[in-house]
Amino acid sequence: MTNWSSEDEKLVTLARSARGRIQAQSSAALRDSTGRTYASAEVDVETLKFSAIALVVSQAVASGADGIEAIVICAAADFPITQADLEYVRGFAGQGIPLHHVSLVGDLLETLTT
């Protein structure tokens, strides 16, 4: 696992918990450049549709974060991480941010980089 740390394991726990609370298809957890963490699940209710990545990045920005160290997204293996989500992260935090896709049980499936 490239650049996987115990801090990333904490993000897995946060992401899995966020998904489990509302039985969402996906969730995400983020560690900002100061080590603070945020977690969110996707929202898909009638006219409200927001990806977990968009929401967790928005939480970090709204809390004053000025960078991202890593993001974990928890979803089924066939769940697509979209270019729009990658661009959302890249637009705020730039190039080289790892997005670790983990399964519903927390196993690492893939790592994408902005």
N, C-alpha and C positions, 0 to 999 in steps of 0.2 A: 504494500500500500504506500504510494508515494506521499510523503509529507503528512502521514496520518499521526495524530497525537492523542494523548489522553484528553486534551481539551476538545478534540473533535468527537470523542466518545460522549462527552457531556452534551454536545450539540445533538447527537443522536437521541439521547434520553429526552431532551427538551422537545425535539421534533416529534418523536413518537407520542409523547404525552399530549401535545397540542392536537395531533390527529385523533387520538383516542377520545379526547373530551367531547368532540362533536361528530365522530365517525366520518370525518372528511376523507376524500380520496387521497389528498396529499397535505403535507404540512412542511414547514421549513423552520430552521433555527439558524441564527446568525451570531457571529462573534465580531464585535467591532474592533477598531484599532486600539482601543484602550482595554479590551478584555470583557467589556459588558456584553451580555447576551440577550437575545430577543427570540421569541417563538410565536408562530402564527399558523393557523390552518387556512386552507383555501375557503373562499366564500362562494357558494353557488346556490343562491336563493332567488328565484324568480328573476327580477331585473338586476340583482346585485351579483356580479361575477368578477372575482378578483383572485389571481393566483396566490398561492402561499408565498412565493418568492417576492412578488410585488408588495404584498402586505408586510412581510418581515423587513424588507428594505425600507419601506415607508415608516415603519415603527422606529427603526434605527435613526433615520433622518429626522423624524419628528422629535426624537430624544436628544438630538444634538451630535450624533456620531459624525465623524469626519472621514471615516474610512472603514473598510471591511477586511477582516483577516480570512474568514471562511464562512461558507454556508453549507448546511446539510439539508437536503430535501428527502423526506420520507414518503415513499409511494411504491406501488406495485412495480415490478420490473418493466412492464410495458407502458408505464406512464411516461408521456413525452415531456421533456424539459424543453420548452420552446425557445426559439431564437429571440422572441420578444422578451422573455425572462432574462436571457443572457445579456441582451442589450440594456435592459433595465439596470442590472447589476453593473455592467461596464460603464454605463452613463454616469453612475454615481461614484463608483470606486475605481474605475480604470481597468487596465489589463492585468492578467495574472491572478485573478481571484479564483480560488478553487470552489467548485460546487460539487459536493459529494452526494451522489444519489444512493440512498440506502433502501433496502427492502422494508416491508412492514414489520419484520422482526429485527431490523437493525443491521443486517449484513450489507457491507459495501458492494454495490453493483457496478458503479463507474464513477470516475471523477472527470468533470469537464472544467475547463478553465476559460475565463473571459479573455 
